[in-house]
Amino acid sequence: MYPEKFNLDGEYRSLHETYPMAQPRPVIGITANFRDGNAALAEAYYLSVLEAGGTPLIIPPYACREALVETLRHIDALLLTGGADIDPRYMGEEPDYTLLHSINPKRDEQELLLVRLADDRALPILGICRGVQTIAVAFGGKVFQDQGAGMGRELMVHDQEPVDRHVATHDVLFAGDSLLSAIFGRDRLAVNTFHHQSVSTAPEGFAVTATAPDGVVEGMEAVDGRSIIGVQWHPESFIMNRDRCMMPLFSWLVGEARLYRRAKELHSRIISVDSHCDTPMLFGQGYRLGQRSETALVDLHKMDEGALDVVTMVAYIPQGERDADSLARATAMADNLLLGIEERVQDNGHAVSLCSEPCLLSCLKKEGRKVIMRGIENGYAIGRELGNIKRYREMGVVYMTLCHNGDNDICDSARGNGEHGGLSAFGKSVVHEMNRTGMLIDLSHAAESTFWQVLELSDVPVVCSHSSCKALCNHPRNLTDEQIKALASKGGVVQVTMYSGFLRENGDATLGDFMRHLEHAISVAGIDHVGIGTDFDGDGSVVGCSSASQLRNVTRELLRRGYNDVDIEKIWGGNWLRVMQQVQGATRI
């Protein structure tokens, strides 16, 4: 726009004629090239993002790690752009300079790290040309230093330099069940081509889903539920000729970013709760709450990445013998694990609090603090001493699972021998004492006989901290529809879990399997009586939500399926905290 045609005051006023000024547009971080001592970006990249409804944010190549993390907090998707070859040494190979064209060390480290950090936060990612290669290398895949030499045969021309960039010169073929095929609504697409390198081996969790007629990899996508696609051609170039044929790909990215942004904004307002994880089982392996773990699925980094506010870490006590010495050891083990949780919270007191009262959580969230609650899995921990219930409640334990895999002195287990026909006489006293002291009764792992008797005997609602639906997976640990209905009718809540064996009868469960159980429980119990208890670090995790860092994917799925903010807040902790508050409010001590 020329200065004589630009009315500054008029433009300024027009932006403020209505409120809100405009619909929020998700922010797409775009990596910049580096040449001749300057950051650079071809116009087509950011024009394609704008055309798709996104807000482009250019990320120049720099080395500051803290700035990278901070940038990721403010974007909703990542677009990796084309450019020079990646240094083969990042793949453990010696460079062959007779094959390489040029490498760009200014970009390599930053972008490889950026991809991994973005993936930790479940950000949608689109890689273009060098970008698909960056994705491959970042996750352990391989890229040919030169595709002709690497494939050992003569290939079609993959460099159309004499031809305009927006002109298609060959077709790519899509795998029939691929996301790329679904995005473009076809099984082949005419594309442009400017590369001498390509992906040779897709990393674990990815599949090659587009190829050129000569077999060169032209597209790759995550097949484990992550929103990650890489293409070898340059889809952005077509917009420069007002050709929108590639816009479906950018619309996919912006659409995923929009969901991500909505999930991020929602999590900024609600309190998200995971009612059950077994991370204390890893304490003996040197687990540190404030360090991102290679093995543990829950730590402060992953809670932050996945927008998880509150997690209940349980002292899990495996069922053992029931003589006096064995019972004493079980109680000592519970004490040590509960103390271990407290010590790890204290070691990170600047960022996390130990809490057992729901009414305090809003203030702690406003302060930017994560919260650990404590539970006990298996009433075997109390031995035959009712006094241990009051002692544990005074320590801050919010719930106790009455049993685990085996009958104990309290009750029969879903994996037991039916020793008591439900609750023992001692078990009935335990129910009354837990009611009296304000400790939630957890019926996960309980036999059906135990379930029905506790439901009848308890004066307050009871919970299942990590269970799933028998109607969808016939496992003894799962709840029948009748149990789910009855639990809800008494005001309780069932927390659907991510343990594969409870979600499907064979194979690894996916986020889709978990959502089926979650939605089935909602259809049976109602939206006010369902929540989430992952069982992370107790073998709980699903493809597409493999740790606390990916929990935001659950929120995106709920939004995708049409759940509103109020419903999602209930599922993500509102229901669970309501029951906890009710039970604690009924305390008679």
Residue pairs with C-beta under 8 A, 6 or more apart in sequence:
15 21
24 261
25 53
25 54
25 55
26 53
26 54
26 55
26 76
26 77
26 254
26 257
26 258
26 260
26 261
27 54
27 55
27 57
27 74
27 75
27 76
27 77
27 257
27 261
28 49
28 54
28 55
28 56
28 57
28 75
28 76
28 77
28 78
28 79
28 253
28 254
28 257
29 57
29 58
29 59
29 71
29 72
29 75
29 77
29 78
29 79
30 41
30 45
30 46
30 49
30 56
30 57
30 58
30 59
30 79
30 81
31 59
31 61
31 78
31 79
31 80
31 81
31 107
31 110
31 111
31 114
31 131
32 39
32 40
32 41
32 58
32 59
32 60
32 61
32 81
33 39
33 40
33 41
33 42
33 61
33 81
33 82
33 83
33 104
33 107
34 40
34 60
34 61
34 83
34 104
34 106
34 107
35 104
39 58
39 60
39 61
41 58
41 81
42 81
42 236
43 240
44 165
44 234
44 236
44 237
44 239
44 240
45 56
45 79
45 81
45 128
45 236
46 56
46 58
47 236
47 239
47 240
48 235
48 236
48 239
48 246
48 247
48 250
49 55
49 56
49 79
49 250
49 253
49 254
50 56
51 239
51 244
51 247
51 250
52 247
52 250
52 251
52 253
52 254
53 251
53 254
53 258
54 77
54 250
54 253
54 254
54 257
57 71
57 74
57 75
59 71
59 114
61 106
61 107
61 110
61 111
62 110
63 109
63 110
65 113
68 110
68 113
68 114
68 117
69 117
72 78
72 114
72 117
72 118
72 121
72 123
75 123
76 123
76 124
76 257
76 258
76 260
76 261
76 264
77 123
77 124
77 125
77 126
77 253
77 254
77 256
77 257
77 260
78 114
78 115
78 118
78 123
78 124
78 125
78 126
79 125
79 126
79 127
79 128
79 131
79 253
80 111
80 115
80 125
80 126
80 127
80 128
80 130
80 131
80 132
80 134
80 135
80 230
81 128
81 129
81 130
81 131
82 128
82 129
82 130
82 131
82 194
82 234
83 104
83 107
83 129
83 130
84 101
84 102
84 103
84 104
84 107
84 130
85 100
85 101
85 102
85 103
85 104
85 130
85 145
85 197
86 103
86 108
86 112
86 130
86 133
86 134
86 137
86 143
86 197
87 95
87 103
87 105
87 108
88 94
88 95
88 96
88 100
88 143
88 145
89 95
90 108
90 112
90 137
91 137
91 142
91 143
93 145
95 103
95 145
96 145
96 146
99 145
99 146
99 149
100 145
100 146
101 196
111 134
111 138
112 134
112 137
112 138
115 125
115 134
115 135
115 138
115 139
116 138
116 139
118 125
119 125
119 138
119 139
119 226
119 228
120 301
120 302
120 305
120 549
121 305
121 306
121 549
121 552
122 226
122 227
122 260
122 305
122 306
122 549
122 550
122 552
122 553
123 227
123 260
124 227
124 228
124 253
124 256
124 257
124 260
125 135
125 227
125 228
125 229
126 228
126 229
126 230
126 231
126 249
126 250
126 252
126 253
127 133
127 134
127 135
127 228
127 229
127 230
127 231
128 230
128 231
128 233
128 234
128 235
128 236
129 194
129 195
129 231
129 232
129 233
129 234
131 230
132 199
132 219
132 220
132 230
132 231
132 232
133 143
133 197
133 198
133 199
133 230
135 141
135 203
135 206
135 220
135 228
135 230
136 142
136 143
136 199
136 201
136 202
136 203
136 206
136 220
136 230
137 143
139 203
139 204
139 205
139 206
140 203
140 204
141 199
141 200
141 201
141 202
141 203
141 206
142 199
142 200
142 201
143 197
143 198
143 199
143 200
144 150
144 151
144 197
144 198
144 199
144 200
145 197
146 196
146 197
147 155
147 158
147 195
147 196
147 197
147 198
147 200
147 216
148 154
148 155
148 196
150 200
151 215
151 216
155 214
155 216
156 170
156 212
156 213
156 214
156 216
157 169
157 193
158 193
158 194
158 195
158 196
158 198
158 212
158 216
159 193
159 194
159 195
159 196
160 167
160 169
160 192
160 193
160 194
161 194
163 169
163 192
164 241
165 192
165 194
165 234
165 237
165 240
166 192
166 237
166 238
166 240
166 241
166 243
167 192
168 190
168 191
168 192
169 191
169 192
169 193
170 190
170 191
170 193
170 212
170 213
171 188
171 189
171 190
171 191
171 212
171 213
172 188
172 189
172 191
172 210
172 211
172 212
172 218
172 219
172 233
173 187
173 188
173 210
173 211
173 212
173 213
174 180
174 181
174 184
174 186
174 187
174 188
174 189
174 209
174 210
174 219
175 181
175 207
175 208
175 209
175 210
176 187
178 207
178 209
178 210
178 219
178 221
179 209
179 221
179 229
179 252
180 209
180 210
180 219
180 221
180 229
180 231
180 249
181 187
181 209
183 248
183 249
183 252
184 248
184 249
185 248
189 210
190 245
191 218
191 233
191 235
192 233
192 234
192 237
192 238
193 212
193 232
193 233
194 233
194 234
195 232
198 216
198 217
198 218
198 232
199 208
199 217
199 220
199 230
199 232
200 217
202 208
202 217
202 220
205 222
205 223
205 224
205 226
206 220
206 221
206 222
206 223
206 228
207 220
207 221
207 223
208 217
208 219
208 220
209 219
209 220
209 221
210 217
210 218
210 219
210 220
210 231
210 232
211 217
211 218
211 219
212 218
216 232
217 232
218 231
218 232
218 233
219 229
219 230
219 231
219 232
220 229
220 230
221 228
221 229
221 230
222 228
222 229
224 543
224 544
224 546
225 510
225 511
225 512
225 543
225 544
225 545
225 553
226 544
227 256
229 249
229 252
229 253
231 249
235 246
235 249
235 250
236 246
236 250
238 244
238 245
238 246
239 246
239 247
259 556
259 559
259 560
260 552
260 556
262 556
262 559
263 307
263 552
263 555
263 556
263 559
264 307
264 552
266 555
266 559
266 565
266 568
266 569
267 307
267 552
267 555
268 307
269 565
269 569
270 565
270 568
270 569
270 572
270 573
270 574
271 309
271 310
271 361
271 362
271 365
271 569
271 572
271 573
271 574
271 577
272 307
272 308
272 309
272 310
272 551
272 572
272 573
273 309
273 310
273 311
273 312
273 531
273 532
273 572
273 573
273 576
273 577
274 298
274 308
274 310
274 311
274 312
274 532
274 533
274 534
274 536
274 548
274 551
275 312
275 463
275 465
275 466
275 495
275 531
275 532
275 533
275 576
276 312
276 314
276 375
276 377
276 444
276 465
276 466
276 495
276 497
276 533
276 534
276 535
276 538
277 297
277 298
277 311
277 312
277 313
277 314
277 534
277 535
277 536
277 537
277 538
277 540
277 548
278 313
278 314
278 316
278 377
278 535
278 536
278 537
278 538
278 540
279 287
279 296
279 297
279 298
279 299
279 313
279 536
279 537
280 313
280 314
280 315
280 316
280 337
280 340
280 341
281 316
281 537
281 538
282 293
282 295
282 296
282 537
283 337
283 340
283 344
285 295
287 293
287 296
287 299
287 344
288 299
288 344
288 347
289 299
289 300
289 344
289 345
289 347
289 348
289 352
289 372
290 299
290 300
290 301
290 347
290 348
290 351
291 299
291 301
292 299
292 301
292 302
293 299
293 302
296 537
297 534
297 536
297 537
297 540
297 541
297 546
297 547
297 548
298 311
298 313
298 536
298 537
298 547
298 548
299 548
300 348
300 351
300 352
300 370
301 549
302 308
302 547
302 548
302 549
303 309
303 311
303 370
303 548
304 370
305 548
305 549
306 547
306 548
306 549
306 550
306 551
306 552
307 551
307 552
307 555
308 370
308 548
308 551
309 361
309 365
309 370
309 371
309 573
310 355
310 361
310 370
310 371
310 372
310 373
310 573
311 370
311 371
311 372
311 373
311 548
312 372
312 373
312 374
312 375
312 398
312 399
312 465
313 341
313 372
313 373
313 374
313 375
314 374
314 375
314 376
314 377
314 401
315 333
315 334
315 337
315 338
315 341
315 374
315 375
315 376
315 377
315 381
316 337
316 377
316 378
316 404
316 538
317 330
317 333
317 334
317 376
317 377
317 378
317 380
317 381
317 404
318 378
318 404
318 405
319 378
319 380
319 403
319 404
319 405
319 406
319 407
319 408
319 413
320 326
320 329
320 330
320 380
322 380
322 408
322 409
327 380
327 383
327 384
328 383
330 378
330 380
330 381
330 383
331 381
331 382
331 383
331 385
331 388
333 381
334 376
334 381
334 392
338 374
338 376
338 392
338 395
338 397
341 354
341 372
341 374
342 354
342 374
345 352
345 353
345 354
345 372
351 368
351 369
351 370
352 369
352 370
352 371
352 372
353 364
353 369
353 370
353 371
353 372
354 371
354 372
354 373
354 374
354 396
355 361
355 364
355 371
355 372
355 373
355 396
356 373
356 374
356 396
356 397
356 398
357 584
358 577
358 580
358 581
358 584
359 581
361 371
361 577
364 371
365 371
373 396
373 398
374 395
374 396
374 397
374 398
375 397
375 398
375 399
375 400
375 401
375 442
375 465
376 392
376 397
376 399
376 400
376 401
377 400
377 401
377 404
377 442
377 445
378 401
378 403
378 404
378 408
378 445
379 400
379 401
379 402
379 403
379 408
379 409
379 410
379 411
379 430
380 403
380 404
380 408
380 409
380 410
381 388
381 392
381 400
382 388
382 389
382 392
382 400
382 430
383 409
384 409
384 426
386 429
386 430
386 433
389 400
389 430
389 433
389 434
389 437
389 439
390 433
390 437
390 589
392 400
392 439
393 437
393 438
393 439
397 439
398 439
398 440
398 580
399 439
399 440
399 441
399 442
399 463
399 465
399 580
400 434
400 439
400 440
400 441
400 442
401 442
401 443
401 444
401 445
401 465
402 408
402 410
402 411
402 427
402 430
402 441
402 442
402 443
402 445
402 446
402 450
402 454
403 410
403 411
403 412
403 413
403 416
403 445
403 446
403 450
404 413
404 445
405 413
405 415
405 416
405 445
406 413
406 415
406 416
407 413
407 416
407 417
407 418
407 419
407 420
409 424
409 426
409 427
410 423
410 424
410 426
410 427
410 430
411 420
411 422
411 423
411 424
411 427
411 446
411 447
411 450
411 454
412 418
412 419
412 420
412 421
412 422
412 446
412 447
412 449
412 450
413 445
413 446
413 447
413 450
414 445
414 446
414 447
414 448
414 476
414 477
415 445
415 476
415 477
416 447
418 447
418 449
420 427
421 449
422 447
422 449
422 450
422 452
422 453
423 431
423 450
423 453
423 454
423 457
427 450
428 453
428 457
431 441
431 454
431 457
431 458
432 457
434 440
434 441
435 441
435 458
435 459
435 460
435 583
435 586
435 588
436 587
436 588
436 589
437 587
437 589
438 583
438 584
438 585
438 586
438 587
438 589
439 583
440 462
440 463
440 579
440 580
440 583
441 454
441 458
441 462
441 463
442 462
442 463
442 464
442 465
443 450
443 451
443 454
443 462
443 463
443 464
443 467
443 487
444 464
444 465
444 466
444 467
444 477
444 497
444 533
445 477
446 454
448 480
448 483
451 479
451 483
452 486
454 462
455 462
455 486
455 487
455 490
458 490
459 586
460 491
460 582
460 583
460 586
461 490
461 491
461 492
461 493
461 579
461 582
461 583
462 487
462 490
462 492
463 487
463 492
463 493
463 494
463 495
463 576
463 579
464 479
464 487
464 492
464 493
464 494
464 495
464 533
465 495
465 533
466 495
466 497
466 499
466 533
466 534
466 535
466 538
466 540
467 477
467 478
467 479
467 494
467 495
467 496
467 497
467 502
467 533
468 475
468 477
468 478
468 479
468 496
468 497
468 499
468 502
468 503
468 517
468 521
469 478
469 479
469 481
469 484
469 496
469 517
469 520
469 521
469 524
470 478
470 479
470 480
470 481
471 480
471 481
471 520
472 478
472 503
472 516
472 517
472 520
473 501
473 502
473 503
473 504
473 505
473 517
474 505
475 501
475 502
475 505
477 502
478 502
479 487
479 494
481 524
484 494
484 521
484 524
484 525
484 529
485 524
485 525
487 493
487 494
487 525
487 529
488 494
488 524
488 525
488 526
488 528
488 529
491 529
491 579
491 582
492 529
492 579
493 529
493 530
493 531
493 575
493 576
493 578
493 579
494 521
494 525
494 529
494 530
494 531
495 530
495 531
495 532
495 533
495 576
496 514
496 517
496 518
496 521
496 530
496 531
496 532
496 533
497 503
497 533
497 534
497 535
497 540
498 509
498 514
498 534
498 535
498 536
498 540
498 541
498 542
498 545
499 509
499 535
499 538
499 539
499 540
500 507
500 508
500 509
500 513
500 539
500 541
500 542
501 539
502 517
503 509
503 513
503 514
503 516
503 517
503 542
504 513
508 542
508 543
509 542
509 543
510 542
510 543
510 544
511 542
511 543
511 544
511 545
511 553
511 554
511 557
512 544
513 542
514 542
514 545
514 554
515 554
515 557
515 561
518 530
518 532
518 571
519 561
521 530
522 530
522 571
527 567
527 570
527 571
528 570
528 575
529 575
530 570
530 571
530 575
531 570
531 571
531 572
531 573
531 575
531 576
532 554
532 571
532 572
534 540
534 541
534 545
534 548
534 551
536 547
536 548
541 547
544 550
544 553
545 551
545 553
545 554
555 568
555 572
558 567
558 568
558 571
559 568
563 571
